[in-house]
Amino acid sequence: MLNVLSSALATFVRPGTGISVEPATRKPEKMLELYDMEGCPFCRITREALTELDLDAVIYPCPKNGKRFRPKVIEMGGKAQFPYLVDPNTGKQMYESVDTVAYLYETYGERPVPFKWRAEALQKIGSSLASALRPGQGLRLAESTLPDKLLELYSFESSPFARLVREKLTELEIPYILRNAGRTSWRDWVPPGVRASLDIDSEPELANRQALQERAGKIAIPYLIDPNTGTELFESAEIIEYLEQTYGV
Ligand SMILES: N[C@@H](CCC(=O)N[C@@H](CS)C(=O)NCC(=O)O)C(=O)O
């Protein structure tokens, strides 16, 4: 309960970010790659922009003292600083959260960076406040075994429940495809159970929401797909338990 509450507070201190979507006009052919830590305030800023532009990415978690992907960032960019964005479509590789936001808007949104993202200091303070509400979470390394295939997570940045799962994936250093499924219409804001009972046809606009509806029969975030074991799960608490039991050491 406390975990969900502090995660909800973290969402509360980032109003209007990482949830509403105005999709990118151009989608990357090859998946973007983000080396990040869930608990890092700067990484959050990049992930918020990914949600807002409806862009998917492969997330390579780099918790403190992480051994799997941190060395690769040092090799590619010269230092251990996060976020580190790699775009295999253009060859661009970059540090600096606010620069990554500008790059994503200009390259894939094909529009100027929204005004709110120009208030750099304000965004960084707000995001740091959100991280402070989850001290140590999504930053610490926990021993794990590395799955062969990438997991997939349907998520949007400001979901308090998806955050808990992303924190666990970071701590376990498990790479995954982040399938962003933010909100475009008022129907997307109605909780899944209520939507079903009111018989509101959700008619999702976003491809990932449509895919989730078709695959799982409903749209609820988070949703984890593990192709290594054939497991597919809703519910953050169940997903976290599954990850701990399957990959935790
Ligand atoms: N100005 C950078 C700051 C990035 C930064 O300081 N990131 C921290 C994590 S929150 C980091 O990389 N720390 C080094 C480490 O974790 O080893 C940005 O906005 O991206």
Ligand as a Chemical Component Dictionary entry (heavy atoms), coordinates in Angstrom:
data_LIG
# 
_chem_comp.id                   LIG 
_chem_comp.type                 NON-POLYMER 
_chem_comp.pdbx_formal_charge   0 
_chem_comp.three_letter_code    LIG 
# 
loop_
_chem_comp_atom.comp_id 
_chem_comp_atom.atom_id 
_chem_comp_atom.alt_atom_id 
_chem_comp_atom.type_symbol 
_chem_comp_atom.charge 
_chem_comp_atom.model_Cartn_x 
_chem_comp_atom.model_Cartn_y 
_chem_comp_atom.model_Cartn_z 
_chem_comp_atom.pdbx_ordinal 
LIG N1  N1  N 0 22.545 16.782 -16.919 1  
LIG C1  C1  C 0 22.341 15.355 -17.019 2  
LIG C2  C2  C 0 22.434 14.761 -15.648 3  
LIG C3  C3  C 0 22.444 13.245 -15.690 4  
LIG C4  C4  C 0 22.861 12.623 -14.365 5  
LIG O1  O1  O 0 23.464 13.275 -13.495 6  
LIG N2  N2  N 0 22.521 11.339 -14.171 7  
LIG C5  C5  C 0 22.957 10.599 -13.004 8  
LIG C6  C6  C 0 21.884 9.640  -12.545 9  
LIG S1  S1  S 0 20.437 10.417 -11.935 10 
LIG C7  C7  C 0 24.124 9.731  -13.377 11 
LIG O2  O2  O 0 24.323 9.420  -14.532 12 
LIG N3  N3  N 0 24.932 9.323  -12.379 13 
LIG C8  C8  C 0 26.073 8.498  -12.608 14 
LIG C9  C9  C 0 25.873 7.104  -12.156 15 
LIG O3  O3  O 0 24.760 6.712  -11.832 16 
LIG O4  O4  O 0 26.844 6.380  -12.199 17 
LIG C10 C10 C 0 20.980 15.103 -17.675 18 
LIG O5  O5  O 0 20.062 15.934 -17.580 19 
LIG O6  O6  O 0 20.826 14.056 -18.317 20 
# 
loop_
_chem_comp_bond.comp_id 
_chem_comp_bond.atom_id_1 
_chem_comp_bond.atom_id_2 
_chem_comp_bond.value_order 
_chem_comp_bond.pdbx_ordinal 
LIG N1  C1  SING 1  
LIG C1  C2  SING 2  
LIG C1  C10 SING 3  
LIG C2  C3  SING 4  
LIG C3  C4  SING 5  
LIG C4  O1  DOUB 6  
LIG C4  N2  SING 7  
LIG N2  C5  SING 8  
LIG C5  C6  SING 9  
LIG C5  C7  SING 10 
LIG C6  S1  SING 11 
LIG C7  O2  DOUB 12 
LIG C7  N3  SING 13 
LIG N3  C8  SING 14 
LIG C8  C9  SING 15 
LIG C9  O3  DOUB 16 
LIG C9  O4  SING 17 
LIG C10 O5  DOUB 18 
LIG C10 O6  SING 19 
# 
